[in-house]
Amino acid sequence: MPNPPPLPGLGTGSNPIRATGGVEYFTYLGSIIDEQGGSDADVKARIGKARTAFLQLKNIWNSKQLSTNINVRIFNTNVKIVLLKLGELQQPQSRKYKYL
């Protein structure tokens, strides 16, 4: 059986990752990667998690007692962290990340 083509941009040095079939997507170092080596599923998952984090803070956003400055700080420390996965050492590889 011939080797499948390597996934673009994935691997270590001269050892590329190859999809051997039967796998639509997998998680690698915390990111979801599809069978073509893309990360569209990862972007969608991040947006979904950020949306959930945002909606959980609905009472804060609607509060008249908190200033806009405080709301922005809460957003940056809770929602943006989830969306951008800050603290992980991975650079966005897809043009889809511009939507984040």
TADA-V141862 format. One record per backbone hydrogen bond with DSSP energy under -1.0 kcal/mol. NH is the residue of the N-H (numbers start at 0). CO is the residue of the C=O. Records with the same first field share a line. If there is no record, write none. Layout:
BEGIN
NH = CO + CO
END
This chain:
BEGIN
6 = 16
9 = 6
11 = 14
14 = 11
16 = 9
25 = 32
27 = 30
30 = 27
32 = 25
33 = 37
34 = 23
36 = 33
42 = 38
43 = 39
44 = 40
45 = 41
46 = 42
47 = 43
48 = 44
49 = 45
50 = 46
51 = 47
52 = 48
53 = 49
54 = 50
55 = 51
57 = 54
60 = 56
61 = 57
70 = 66
71 = 67
72 = 68
73 = 69
74 = 70
75 = 71
76 = 72
77 = 73
78 = 74
79 = 74
82 = 78
83 = 79
84 = 80
87 = 84
96 = 93
97 = 94
98 = 95
99 = 96
END
